[in-house]
């Protein structure tokens, strides 16, 4: 499973200007981000990279059996390091780390937890992280659901955004034929989301 942190692109340079760069393919520095607020050599702290997504978040899950239940997502960082590829004002700064997470519903229907890795591109030229996404593998038994089709698979996707919004979606997928995938949201976080739709399978997909 993987945490994905998406960084907003920084402001574009004015037309006609050419910024000097000294970026490299291999990192020029590797620094441990030891303290939450303590900046590294490039001026980055763990709070800068992951601050918006650490803590305990809550919402309400809506299920396809008509029930609703509050859910809680908790995320705790376990350390990180940065890899600097030149001048942080011009080049990539990749932060890689680990985090512990747990996802539970008030009625006990969902009780999942684990450790995972995350990576984000940050730095003055890259803007700030805006969303953290968690998509661990799950089974039907783990969330007390009966499959709708013999060959279907289940996917969980939950996320935290910089504005505090937390999402929760459990979706079941199976092939109807060579070109059609049925996707049924079994649990969601907003009205009108819990439904089934058919999607065309991309010809190049394996």
Order of alpha helices (4+ residues) and beta strands (2+ residues): beta-beta-alpha-beta-beta-beta-beta-beta-beta-beta-beta-beta
